[in-house]
């Protein structure tokens, strides 16, 4: 548990707190025990609850998009008229860095204002700005996947599937944040009387930019998915064409070999005697010609069809 006082605001930060530490907050602050239970839960949805003397806010932020999904970190805020309490698991690095910066400088708010509203805005602004590097890494991954998706010899199915899940997880976390920015601004104004509309409009603008980037990422990954599927089908069709050509040109030789394997009278067969007017291998030459000529004609036909 860390605590600082800045610009007349008491900020208490609990990182990875125990149950006893969280529940003990009710001895100092007017927090309902159900809200404290929500802080300990890892499956809470984004929400804003208003009380007479404070706000209770639960926000979930993406902080790591690696492997096959984006990990989420839950941050709970209790906002009073002269205090802020944050409870989190330490996953949001921007929150920890901003608290440390406040400890060092003692001047965390540079808005020409003081109080809970400006400080809370700066906290959210630092966290939301930290989402842009996550989007940048996703865009870099998409650029790397583009080369695989358009490669005629490589498959990008796994990479595309991984990116689709990461982007889906990211959008699932960002969507509620877009919705509650206005609700948070109204709650802070009603509680503190601070007119923060222009500042929270800036936060909303940042969230919209992040959402637009996620839209772009989703569109690109869908294009790559379709491209990879088309190129995969093309490779399969090409393989089938090659196999069909090989099978077809061997049909004449197979038929001739079948005929000469039978006990029937055929020129040059065992029953009629070997042909020798072209030498001892006359029968072989004739069979070879009868096999190669149709095969050659089939190759010419396939070439005209564009299969070769």
Backbone bond lengths (Angstrom), bond angles and torsions (degrees), N, CA, C in turn:
res aa  C-N    CA-C-N  psi(-1)  N-CA   C-N-CA  omega(-1)  CA-C   N-CA-C  phi
1 X - - - 1.466 - - 1.530 108.64 -
2 X 1.336 116.36 128.74 1.452 121.91 177.69 1.521 108.93 -123.68
3 X 1.306 115.56 150.05 1.460 119.42 -177.23 1.517 109.83 -146.87
4 X 1.343 115.12 135.56 1.460 121.18 174.12 1.517 108.38 -136.20
5 X 1.320 115.39 161.18 1.460 121.90 173.69 1.515 107.48 -124.95
6 X 1.323 115.28 123.49 1.464 119.24 -176.83 1.520 108.83 -144.45
7 X 1.345 115.94 134.24 1.471 121.75 178.99 1.525 111.31 53.87
8 X 1.336 115.24 34.26 1.453 119.74 178.41 1.511 114.08 78.53
9 X 1.325 117.29 9.64 1.465 121.41 -177.90 1.521 109.06 -113.39
10 X 1.298 115.71 130.42 1.461 121.27 175.66 1.521 108.53 -91.35
11 X 1.328 115.39 119.61 1.472 120.18 -179.95 1.518 108.68 -116.39
12 X 1.316 115.04 117.90 1.457 121.97 177.93 1.525 108.45 -111.70
13 X 1.320 116.52 124.28 1.464 121.81 -176.61 1.520 109.23 -117.04
14 X 1.338 115.89 123.41 1.457 122.21 178.17 1.528 108.47 -113.46
15 X 1.311 116.46 112.33 1.452 122.17 178.96 1.526 109.70 -106.87
16 X 1.329 115.89 123.01 1.464 122.42 -176.67 1.536 111.41 49.88
17 X 1.312 116.40 54.47 1.468 118.41 -176.41 1.524 111.49 -76.78
18 X 1.315 115.20 158.68 1.468 121.16 172.43 1.515 108.78 -80.87
19 X 1.300 115.70 166.97 1.459 120.34 178.67 1.528 110.54 -61.64
20 X 1.335 116.44 -39.71 1.455 120.19 -179.23 1.526 111.14 -64.04
21 X 1.341 117.54 -38.99 1.460 120.53 179.44 1.519 111.11 -65.01
22 X 1.330 116.27 -42.12 1.464 119.16 -179.47 1.527 110.86 -67.62
23 X 1.315 117.16 -47.52 1.462 119.75 -176.79 1.525 111.69 -67.19
24 X 1.333 117.25 -25.16 1.469 119.85 -179.97 1.526 112.26 -70.84
25 X 1.331 117.51 -13.98 1.466 119.82 177.55 1.521 112.09 -62.54
26 X 1.316 116.89 -26.41 1.471 119.99 179.50 1.518 112.01 -67.53
27 X 1.341 118.41 -15.78 1.467 121.05 177.09 1.516 111.54 -76.37
28 X 1.359 115.68 -24.08 1.465 120.00 -176.92 1.520 112.69 -107.75
29 X 1.337 116.06 -33.67 1.461 120.93 -175.72 1.527 109.96 -119.12
30 X 1.343 116.99 159.11 1.471 120.31 -179.40 1.529 112.50 -84.64
31 X 1.328 116.94 54.61 1.457 121.25 -176.89 1.516 109.49 -94.25
32 X 1.328 115.73 137.25 1.461 120.44 177.36 1.524 109.53 -74.16
33 X 1.321 116.74 143.86 1.462 119.53 -176.80 1.531 112.64 -65.23
34 X 1.342 117.49 -25.53 1.466 119.57 177.31 1.525 110.98 -69.05
35 X 1.346 116.60 -36.74 1.461 119.56 175.95 1.526 110.92 -66.11
36 X 1.314 116.55 -38.51 1.464 120.07 177.18 1.527 110.79 -65.46
37 X 1.335 116.17 -36.46 1.472 119.44 175.35 1.519 110.43 -63.70
38 X 1.333 116.58 -38.63 1.469 120.11 178.15 1.532 111.41 -62.00
39 X 1.326 116.99 -34.13 1.463 120.30 179.23 1.528 111.65 -64.87
40 X 1.328 115.82 -30.11 1.468 120.31 -179.48 1.517 111.87 -82.14
41 X 1.327 116.84 -21.85 1.460 120.72 -179.32 1.519 110.13 -75.74
42 X 1.329 116.15 147.14 1.461 121.91 179.78 1.527 112.61 -103.28
43 X 1.313 116.94 4.27 1.473 120.05 -174.10 1.523 111.82 -121.52
44 X 1.325 117.20 20.32 1.455 120.08 -179.72 1.523 111.07 -72.67
45 X 1.316 115.73 145.67 1.456 121.09 174.97 1.525 109.35 -88.29
46 X 1.329 115.28 158.47 1.459 120.19 176.97 1.522 109.80 -60.69
47 X 1.333 116.66 130.43 1.464 119.79 -178.07 1.517 110.50 -158.10
48 X 1.335 114.93 160.30 1.462 123.15 176.07 1.524 107.00 -132.10
49 X 1.332 117.11 122.06 1.466 122.21 179.35 1.527 108.50 -120.29
50 X 1.316 115.11 129.30 1.457 120.75 -178.30 1.529 110.07 -101.23
51 X 1.331 114.45 137.12 1.455 121.47 172.76 1.522 108.53 -126.43
52 X 1.304 115.31 173.26 1.458 119.58 -174.70 1.515 112.37 -61.18
53 X 1.329 117.34 -39.31 1.459 120.70 -173.80 1.521 113.62 -120.10
54 X 1.330 118.86 5.98 1.464 119.83 178.40 1.525 110.61 -164.57
55 X 1.329 114.22 167.63 1.463 122.42 174.84 1.524 108.46 -114.09
56 X 1.319 115.10 144.43 1.460 120.51 172.04 1.518 107.76 -119.38
57 X 1.334 116.39 120.98 1.465 122.08 -174.18 1.525 108.92 -128.43
58 X 1.321 115.78 131.92 1.465 121.61 173.66 1.532 107.75 -118.73
59 X 1.320 116.00 121.82 1.462 122.11 179.42 1.523 109.00 -125.60
60 X 1.314 114.91 144.44 1.467 120.73 177.61 1.525 108.12 -119.05
61 X 1.327 115.11 126.46 1.461 121.31 -176.04 1.528 109.82 -119.57
62 X 1.341 117.40 140.38 1.475 119.29 170.19 1.525 108.84 -74.48
63 X 1.318 116.77 137.95 1.454 118.51 179.37 1.521 112.70 -132.23
64 X 1.321 117.64 -8.81 1.460 119.59 -178.92 1.517 108.46 -154.13
65 X 1.332 116.21 121.28 1.459 121.16 177.98 1.521 107.89 -121.62
66 X 1.312 116.17 85.89 1.454 122.58 178.35 1.516 108.60 -137.81
67 X 1.331 115.09 165.22 1.467 118.42 -179.93 1.514 109.84 69.14
68 X 1.320 116.83 -124.95 1.463 120.89 -176.07 1.521 113.14 -113.83
69 X 1.346 118.43 8.78 1.459 118.68 -179.67 1.519 110.34 -160.17
70 X 1.353 115.16 168.65 1.458 122.68 173.69 1.524 108.32 -100.37
71 X 1.318 116.04 126.32 1.460 119.91 178.13 1.526 109.46 -81.86
72 X 1.331 115.63 148.97 1.460 121.60 -178.35 1.520 109.92 -116.63
73 X 1.305 115.51 146.70 1.460 121.97 176.57 1.517 108.32 -124.72
74 X 1.319 116.58 131.70 1.461 122.05 -178.30 1.522 109.74 -95.43
75 X 1.327 115.57 131.66 1.458 121.67 176.69 1.525 107.95 -123.51
76 X 1.311 116.81 124.69 1.468 122.42 178.89 1.529 108.77 -106.27
77 X 1.327 115.76 135.72 1.466 121.98 -179.56 1.527 109.20 -120.81
78 X 1.312 115.60 133.75 1.461 122.57 164.69 1.520 106.53 -113.18
79 X 1.321 117.04 120.39 1.462 121.57 -175.24 1.520 108.91 -120.19
80 X 1.317 115.83 118.43 1.457 121.85 175.49 1.514 110.50 -110.22
81 X 1.305 116.75 -169.72 1.460 120.07 -178.46 1.521 112.55 -74.48
82 X 1.331 117.35 -22.97 1.457 119.97 -179.18 1.528 112.48 -139.32
83 X 1.327 117.34 19.42 1.464 119.93 -179.20 1.527 110.50 -151.43
84 X 1.323 114.03 157.60 1.461 122.73 171.89 1.523 107.17 -136.77
85 X 1.324 116.89 132.40 1.460 122.63 175.51 1.525 107.61 -120.37
86 X 1.313 117.22 125.76 1.467 121.79 177.51 1.523 109.10 -117.10
87 X 1.327 115.05 135.17 1.464 122.08 179.23 1.525 107.23 -128.18
88 X 1.335 116.73 124.54 1.464 119.69 -175.54 1.522 109.48 -156.39
89 X 1.347 114.87 173.85 1.467 120.35 -177.75 1.520 113.28 -98.65
90 X 1.322 117.22 4.96 1.459 120.43 178.76 1.509 114.77 87.68
91 X 1.337 117.53 0.72 1.458 119.84 -177.86 1.518 113.79 -71.81
92 X 1.329 117.27 -30.21 1.468 121.30 -178.50 1.522 108.30 -86.55
93 X 1.313 115.95 97.90 1.459 120.72 -176.56 1.513 112.96 -63.61
94 X 1.347 117.52 -32.22 1.461 120.35 -178.06 1.522 111.69 -62.97
95 X 1.326 116.83 -34.32 1.468 120.36 179.13 1.527 110.21 -67.01
96 X 1.317 116.89 -44.60 1.469 120.38 179.74 1.530 110.68 -65.42
97 X 1.323 116.70 -41.11 1.461 120.01 -179.66 1.526 111.41 -65.56
98 X 1.320 116.90 -39.08 1.458 119.68 -179.38 1.528 110.52 -68.16
99 X 1.336 117.14 -39.23 1.464 120.00 177.57 1.529 110.09 -62.63
100 X 1.334 116.30 -43.43 1.467 119.76 178.70 1.519 111.30 -64.06
101 X 1.335 116.24 -37.82 1.466 119.82 177.42 1.520 110.70 -63.59
102 X 1.334 115.64 -39.52 1.461 119.49 178.02 1.524 110.74 -64.82
103 X 1.323 116.71 -38.98 1.470 120.24 178.01 1.520 111.16 -61.59
104 X 1.309 116.71 -40.09 1.463 120.28 -175.98 1.520 112.23 -75.82
105 X 1.342 115.97 -44.18 1.459 119.82 -172.25 1.514 113.70 -91.34
106 X 1.321 116.65 -27.50 1.466 122.00 -175.80 1.530 112.09 63.19
107 X 1.365 117.25 7.84 1.458 120.79 179.47 1.523 108.98 -134.29
108 X 1.341 117.30 68.90 1.463 119.51 -175.18 1.507 114.45 -76.19
109 X 1.329 117.76 -19.67 1.461 120.01 -174.78 1.519 109.14 -107.45
110 X 1.320 115.44 120.32 1.459 120.46 -179.28 1.523 109.40 -124.54
111 X 1.320 115.74 54.40 1.463 120.54 -177.60 1.520 111.77 -113.63
112 X 1.320 117.39 3.67 1.456 119.42 -172.36 1.513 111.51 76.39
113 X 1.347 116.79 8.24 1.459 122.31 -179.62 1.519 108.45 -129.77
114 X 1.310 116.38 164.66 1.449 121.40 174.84 1.509 108.24 -138.09
115 X 1.332 115.33 156.71 1.453 119.32 178.74 1.511 111.73 124.29
116 X 1.326 113.94 -177.04 1.457 120.60 -174.97 1.523 111.74 -66.10
117 X 1.339 117.24 -43.39 1.461 120.53 -176.67 1.515 113.33 -57.41
118 X 1.342 119.05 -53.99 1.467 119.94 178.57 1.525 113.50 -61.19
119 X 1.344 116.86 -40.03 1.460 118.73 179.86 1.523 111.14 -64.90
120 X 1.328 116.73 -43.11 1.464 119.91 179.32 1.526 110.58 -64.51
121 X 1.332 116.70 -38.15 1.465 120.02 176.55 1.521 110.72 -60.03
122 X 1.341 117.24 -45.40 1.458 120.03 -178.56 1.527 111.48 -64.19
123 X 1.340 117.08 -35.34 1.470 119.93 177.34 1.519 110.17 -63.21
124 X 1.338 115.80 -50.06 1.465 119.56 -179.90 1.525 111.24 -63.73
125 X 1.316 116.83 -38.83 1.456 120.49 -179.18 1.528 110.65 -62.35
126 X 1.337 116.55 -41.55 1.469 119.85 179.10 1.523 111.02 -64.75
127 X 1.337 117.06 -40.37 1.464 119.94 -178.79 1.524 110.98 -69.43
128 X 1.329 116.07 -45.17 1.469 119.71 -178.06 1.523 111.21 -65.47
129 X 1.339 116.67 -38.69 1.471 119.20 177.68 1.520 111.54 -63.38
130 X 1.336 116.94 -27.78 1.470 119.68 179.52 1.518 112.15 -71.87
131 X 1.349 117.40 -10.23 1.463 120.26 178.13 1.532 111.77 -77.88
132 X 1.322 117.21 -23.20 1.468 119.70 -178.48 1.528 112.25 -63.40
133 X 1.353 119.62 -42.42 1.470 117.84 175.27 1.522 113.44 -60.63
134 X 1.340 117.32 -32.93 1.468 119.93 176.26 1.520 109.87 -63.09
135 X 1.332 116.08 -43.94 1.460 119.57 177.72 1.532 110.56 -64.42
136 X 1.338 116.01 -36.45 1.467 119.02 178.32 1.518 112.17 -63.16
137 X 1.339 116.24 -40.08 1.467 119.14 178.29 1.520 111.40 -66.68
138 X 1.329 116.53 -36.88 1.464 119.61 176.81 1.529 110.91 -64.21
139 X 1.327 116.04 -41.51 1.462 119.41 178.37 1.525 110.71 -63.77
140 X 1.330 117.02 -38.51 1.479 120.11 176.63 1.526 110.80 -63.78
141 X 1.336 116.35 -41.43 1.470 119.56 177.79 1.528 110.62 -63.24
142 X 1.325 116.15 -36.96 1.465 119.41 178.78 1.528 110.95 -65.81
143 X 1.326 116.93 -38.67 1.466 119.85 178.10 1.528 111.04 -64.30
144 X 1.342 115.51 -40.09 1.473 118.38 177.76 1.532 111.11 -66.26
145 X 1.328 115.73 -37.56 1.465 119.84 -179.04 1.523 111.48 -71.79
146 X 1.324 116.82 -26.29 1.470 120.06 -179.91 1.518 110.93 -58.68
147 X 1.337 116.86 -41.69 1.467 119.78 179.86 1.525 111.14 -62.98
148 X 1.340 116.48 -37.54 1.465 119.50 177.92 1.518 111.32 -69.89
149 X 1.343 116.00 -41.88 1.463 119.98 -176.03 1.528 112.02 -63.58
150 X 1.339 116.56 -33.80 1.465 119.98 -177.59 1.530 112.28 -98.27
151 X 1.326 116.70 6.14 1.457 119.55 177.42 1.527 109.94 -79.09
152 X 1.339 118.48 131.46 1.467 120.24 -179.74 1.525 113.49 -74.77
153 X 1.340 117.23 -10.97 1.462 119.72 -174.33 1.527 113.47 -116.35
154 X 1.352 117.69 -14.58 1.458 120.32 -175.82 1.524 110.42 -113.21
155 X 1.321 115.15 150.88 1.459 121.24 177.30 1.521 109.52 -103.66
156 X 1.335 116.04 138.86 1.465 121.12 -179.03 1.519 111.39 -116.80
157 X 1.318 117.61 18.45 1.455 120.95 -173.58 1.529 111.83 -58.07
158 X 1.339 117.00 -47.11 1.463 119.40 -177.21 1.521 110.98 -65.01
159 X 1.334 117.64 -45.29 1.459 120.72 -179.42 1.518 111.22 -63.06
160 X 1.331 116.88 -41.59 1.466 120.10 179.46 1.520 110.67 -65.44
161 X 1.326 117.17 -42.03 1.463 120.35 178.38 1.523 111.18 -62.45
162 X 1.323 116.14 -41.16 1.469 120.23 178.55 1.522 110.85 -62.51
163 X 1.329 116.55 -44.93 1.459 120.06 -179.33 1.527 111.49 -67.04
164 X 1.317 117.09 -38.21 1.469 119.77 178.84 1.520 110.84 -61.18
165 X 1.336 116.79 -40.92 1.460 119.31 178.78 1.529 110.94 -68.40
166 X 1.332 117.28 -42.36 1.464 120.23 179.53 1.523 111.07 -60.86
167 X 1.331 116.25 -45.56 1.468 120.12 -179.53 1.514 110.61 -66.40
168 X 1.327 117.46 -39.69 1.461 120.80 177.65 1.521 111.22 -62.34
169 X 1.345 116.89 -44.01 1.463 120.33 177.17 1.526 111.00 -61.82
170 X 1.317 116.05 -42.32 1.460 120.71 -179.59 1.525 111.34 -62.11
171 X 1.315 117.01 -45.93 1.468 120.51 -179.37 1.533 111.05 -66.96
172 X 1.317 116.28 -33.69 1.468 119.57 178.04 1.529 111.41 -64.67
173 X 1.327 116.61 -31.90 1.461 120.41 179.02 1.530 111.93 -83.93
174 X 1.322 116.85 -34.28 1.465 120.44 -176.71 1.526 111.59 -75.22
175 X 1.327 117.12 -35.86 1.460 120.69 -174.80 1.530 113.51 -54.82
176 X 1.348 120.26 -47.20 1.476 118.79 178.32 1.525 112.83 -65.93
177 X 1.342 117.75 -30.78 1.460 120.02 179.69 1.520 110.66 -64.77
178 X 1.322 117.57 -39.09 1.466 120.47 176.55 1.514 111.03 -59.36
179 X 1.319 115.24 -38.58 1.470 119.90 -175.30 1.521 113.14 -71.94
180 X 1.333 118.08 -35.57 1.468 119.77 -169.89 1.527 113.41 -92.70
181 X 1.343 119.18 -7.70 1.463 119.73 -178.74 1.527 110.53 -57.04
182 X 1.331 117.18 -47.97 1.461 120.38 179.29 1.514 112.38 -64.43
183 X 1.319 116.77 -39.00 1.462 120.65 178.73 1.522 111.11 -65.39
184 X 1.336 116.96 -38.61 1.464 120.20 177.32 1.521 110.43 -64.87
185 X 1.321 117.15 -42.35 1.467 120.91 -179.57 1.521 110.71 -61.52
186 X 1.328 117.25 -41.67 1.466 120.19 177.91 1.521 111.51 -64.91
187 X 1.328 115.92 -41.12 1.460 119.42 180.00 1.514 112.29 -64.92
188 X 1.352 117.13 -42.03 1.461 120.46 178.60 1.526 110.67 -65.28
189 X 1.317 117.86 -40.41 1.463 120.93 179.64 1.525 111.33 -64.50
190 X 1.349 116.43 -44.00 1.460 119.09 -179.99 1.527 111.93 -66.53
191 X 1.338 116.69 -32.73 1.463 120.18 -177.15 1.521 112.54 -79.11
192 X 1.327 116.21 -45.66 1.467 120.07 -172.59 1.519 113.52 -104.89
193 X 1.332 117.82 -19.31 1.452 120.78 -175.43 1.514 113.18 82.38
194 X 1.340 118.37 0.18 1.466 121.88 179.21 1.526 110.01 -75.77
195 X 1.324 115.90 130.37 1.461 120.90 175.81 1.529 108.23 -88.42
196 X 1.328 115.69 97.73 1.461 122.12 -175.27 1.524 111.56 -110.56
197 X 1.322 117.25 22.27 1.462 118.92 -173.72 1.524 112.75 -60.33
198 X 1.334 116.92 -42.76 1.458 119.11 -177.27 1.528 111.40 -66.34
199 X 1.344 116.08 -33.47 1.461 119.89 -178.39 1.532 111.43 -76.04
200 X 1.334 115.90 -42.68 1.464 118.31 178.11 1.522 111.21 -71.77
201 X 1.341 117.27 -25.39 1.468 119.63 172.49 1.522 109.96 -64.58
202 X 1.343 115.83 -34.61 1.465 120.11 176.03 1.526 110.22 -65.13
203 X 1.344 117.38 -41.63 1.463 120.38 176.44 1.520 110.80 -61.96
204 X 1.322 116.45 -43.31 1.462 120.32 179.57 1.521 110.70 -62.46
205 X 1.342 115.97 -38.96 1.468 119.81 178.15 1.526 110.62 -62.76
206 X 1.325 117.03 -40.92 1.460 120.54 177.45 1.526 111.23 -63.10
207 X 1.330 115.93 -41.96 1.456 119.42 179.13 1.523 111.26 -64.76
208 X 1.329 116.79 -37.19 1.463 119.62 178.45 1.521 111.07 -66.73
209 X 1.329 116.84 -36.94 1.467 119.93 177.40 1.529 110.44 -65.09
210 X 1.340 115.67 -42.05 1.464 119.35 177.83 1.520 110.08 -63.74
211 X 1.326 117.00 -40.62 1.465 120.62 178.97 1.535 110.82 -63.92
212 X 1.341 116.36 -40.86 1.467 119.57 177.94 1.527 110.74 -63.89
213 X 1.329 116.79 -38.69 1.467 119.34 176.41 1.525 110.99 -63.63
214 X 1.341 116.14 -39.24 1.467 119.03 178.35 1.525 110.56 -67.16
215 X 1.340 116.54 -34.54 1.478 119.69 174.40 1.526 110.56 -60.99
216 X 1.328 115.08 -44.76 1.468 119.78 179.19 1.521 110.75 -61.53
217 X 1.343 115.77 -43.66 1.464 119.74 179.08 1.520 111.02 -61.75
218 X 1.323 116.64 -41.86 1.465 120.04 -179.68 1.525 110.88 -65.00
219 X 1.331 116.98 -42.57 1.463 120.10 179.06 1.532 110.65 -62.85
220 X 1.327 116.19 -43.23 1.466 119.47 -179.18 1.519 111.65 -64.58
221 X 1.336 116.66 -43.43 1.466 118.42 -177.24 1.527 110.58 -68.45
222 X 1.331 117.75 -30.11 1.466 120.22 175.87 1.529 110.22 -69.70
223 X 1.332 116.07 -38.36 1.470 119.58 176.54 1.528 110.02 -63.57
224 X 1.329 115.96 -44.00 1.466 119.56 179.47 1.520 111.20 -64.16
225 X 1.329 116.07 -37.41 1.474 119.61 178.81 1.524 110.01 -62.22
226 X 1.326 116.48 -47.37 1.466 119.96 179.78 1.532 110.93 -64.55
227 X 1.334 116.32 -40.76 1.464 120.08 179.69 1.521 111.21 -63.08
228 X 1.337 115.54 -44.88 1.466 119.21 179.92 1.525 110.86 -63.19
229 X 1.334 116.27 -38.42 1.467 119.58 178.70 1.531 110.54 -65.46
230 X 1.335 116.45 -42.76 1.465 120.12 -178.99 1.528 110.55 -65.20
231 X 1.348 116.73 -45.47 1.461 119.17 179.96 1.527 111.49 -65.92
232 X 1.341 115.79 -34.17 1.468 118.74 176.69 1.530 110.52 -64.99
233 X 1.345 116.41 -44.29 1.457 120.07 177.36 1.525 111.10 -62.06
234 X 1.337 115.03 -37.82 1.470 118.55 179.22 1.531 110.22 -64.62
235 X 1.330 116.59 -43.13 1.465 118.80 178.74 1.520 111.49 -63.31
236 X 1.330 116.78 -40.36 1.462 120.09 179.01 1.522 111.06 -66.03
237 X 1.338 116.53 -42.97 1.464 120.09 178.69 1.524 110.74 -62.93
238 X 1.338 115.87 -39.32 1.459 119.27 179.16 1.526 110.83 -63.70
239 X 1.333 115.23 -41.43 1.469 119.00 178.91 1.522 110.76 -63.96
240 X 1.330 116.39 -40.72 1.462 119.99 178.92 1.527 111.18 -65.47
241 X 1.343 116.75 -37.98 1.462 120.08 178.16 1.529 110.28 -62.62
242 X 1.332 116.08 -45.24 1.474 119.83 -179.64 1.521 110.89 -62.14
243 X 1.332 116.44 -44.20 1.462 120.03 178.90 1.528 111.08 -64.27
244 X 1.340 115.52 -38.34 1.471 119.23 178.62 1.519 110.97 -64.45
245 X 1.330 117.23 -42.72 1.457 121.45 179.43 1.527 110.16 -62.45
246 X 1.330 116.70 -47.16 1.466 120.31 -179.50 1.525 110.73 -60.56
247 X 1.334 115.30 -44.64 1.466 118.47 -179.65 1.530 111.15 -64.58
248 X 1.331 116.47 -41.53 1.468 120.17 -174.83 1.525 111.76 -67.24
249 X 1.347 116.88 -42.70 1.461 118.20 -176.22 1.534 111.89 -73.14
250 X 1.308 117.57 -13.86 1.472 119.37 176.88 1.529 112.52 -90.97
251 X 1.328 116.60 -6.75 1.469 119.37 -178.76 1.532 112.25 -61.55
252 X 1.364 119.79 -47.34 1.481 118.21 179.93 1.526 112.58 -56.83
253 X 1.333 118.21 -45.29 1.468 120.62 -179.95 1.518 110.85 -64.04
254 X 1.336 116.93 -37.76 1.467 120.47 179.39 1.523 110.96 -64.64
255 X 1.338 116.31 -42.17 1.470 120.11 -179.61 1.524 110.85 -65.67
256 X 1.356 116.65 -45.41 1.461 119.65 179.21 1.523 111.09 -62.63
257 X 1.347 116.51 -42.56 1.450 119.34 178.79 1.518 111.93 -62.82
258 X 1.330 116.27 -34.15 1.464 120.33 178.30 1.523 110.99 -67.52
259 X 1.351 116.01 -43.71 1.461 119.65 179.53 1.532 111.10 -61.35
260 X 1.347 115.75 -46.16 1.465 118.71 -176.44 1.529 112.45 -75.48
261 X 1.289 117.26 -7.89 1.458 119.70 173.53 1.506 112.84 -87.04
262 X 1.334 116.35 -5.16 1.460 120.36 -179.90 1.543 110.25 -90.81
263 X 1.305 116.92 158.03 1.483 122.70 177.18 1.523 110.50 -89.23
264 X 1.357 114.90 62.86 1.466 120.06 178.14 1.515 108.12 -129.41
265 X 1.324 115.96 159.95 1.464 121.01 -178.27 1.528 109.94 -75.89
266 X 1.339 115.79 113.00 1.456 122.42 176.41 1.517 108.66 -132.37
267 X 1.339 118.06 146.68 1.468 119.75 179.20 1.531 110.90 -56.64
268 X 1.319 115.73 124.27 1.452 120.44 -179.83 1.504 113.87 83.66
269 X 1.346 117.62 2.25 1.450 120.31 -179.94 1.515 111.92 -81.20
270 X 1.333 115.25 178.08 1.468 120.17 -178.37 1.519 110.88 -65.20
271 X 1.326 117.01 -37.37 1.458 120.96 -175.62 1.532 111.45 -69.74
272 X 1.337 117.54 -34.85 1.469 121.10 -174.42 1.523 112.71 -99.55
273 X 1.313 116.46 -13.46 1.461 119.27 -179.39 1.517 111.41 97.21
274 X 1.323 115.64 150.85 1.453 121.24 -175.90 1.523 110.39 -72.64
275 X 1.343 117.07 138.43 1.462 122.22 174.78 1.518 109.77 -76.50
276 X 1.332 116.51 141.58 1.479 119.27 -174.94 1.522 113.36 -133.05
277 X 1.351 118.50 8.61 1.460 117.49 -175.40 1.535 111.83 -70.69
278 X 1.334 118.66 -13.54 1.465 121.19 173.08 1.525 111.27 -113.12
279 X 1.312 115.59 15.62 1.449 119.28 -178.32 1.522 110.77 110.85
280 X 1.327 116.61 -177.11 1.470 119.53 -176.32 1.529 113.44 -66.20
281 X 1.361 117.89 -18.77 1.474 121.04 -178.71 1.527 111.94 -106.38
282 X 1.341 115.50 27.68 1.469 118.90 -177.36 1.522 111.65 -59.09
283 X 1.322 117.88 -45.97 1.464 121.20 -179.18 1.533 110.97 -60.68
284 X 1.328 115.50 -41.42 1.476 119.26 179.47 1.522 110.43 -62.97
285 X 1.361 115.93 -42.01 1.469 119.14 -179.93 1.529 110.97 -62.38
286 X 1.323 115.19 -42.85 1.469 119.05 -178.69 1.528 110.52 -64.49
287 X 1.332 116.73 -45.58 1.474 120.17 -179.79 1.530 110.44 -63.75
288 X 1.342 116.19 -40.56 1.461 120.48 179.58 1.523 111.09 -63.28
289 X 1.337 116.59 -41.02 1.463 120.09 179.09 1.523 110.65 -66.67
290 X 1.348 115.53 -44.10 1.463 118.60 179.15 1.533 112.39 -63.65
291 X 1.330 117.51 -23.09 1.466 121.39 178.00 1.523 111.42 -85.87
292 X 1.342 116.76 -40.30 1.458 120.36 -174.41 1.521 113.00 -77.76
293 X 1.328 117.20 -35.56 1.467 119.21 -178.00 1.526 111.59 -61.84
294 X 1.358 120.21 -49.48 1.476 119.48 176.20 1.529 111.95 -62.77
295 X 1.345 116.90 -37.50 1.459 119.43 179.25 1.524 110.66 -63.04
296 X 1.346 117.17 -41.30 1.454 120.85 178.49 1.529 111.12 -64.51
297 X 1.339 115.47 -43.32 1.473 118.94 178.47 1.525 111.30 -62.71
298 X 1.339 116.73 -36.82 1.467 120.08 177.60 1.531 110.86 -67.01
299 X 1.335 116.95 -39.03 1.468 120.08 178.03 1.524 111.10 -63.46
300 X 1.337 116.51 -40.44 1.463 119.98 177.47 1.524 110.40 -64.02
301 X 1.316 116.40 -41.19 1.473 120.62 179.49 1.531 111.09 -64.39
302 X 1.338 117.19 -44.52 1.462 121.10 178.77 1.527 111.27 -63.90
303 X 1.329 115.86 -35.16 1.459 119.77 177.46 1.513 110.80 -64.54
304 X 1.308 117.26 -40.75 1.457 120.99 178.69 1.531 111.39 -66.77
305 X 1.331 116.14 -32.11 1.472 119.78 177.07 1.524 112.50 -74.43
306 X 1.326 117.58 -13.45 1.447 120.96 -179.01 1.510 114.23 87.23
307 X 1.325 116.94 13.60 1.477 119.55 179.47 1.518 112.09 -78.02
308 X 1.333 116.75 -23.06 1.454 120.59 -177.67 1.516 110.67 -116.11
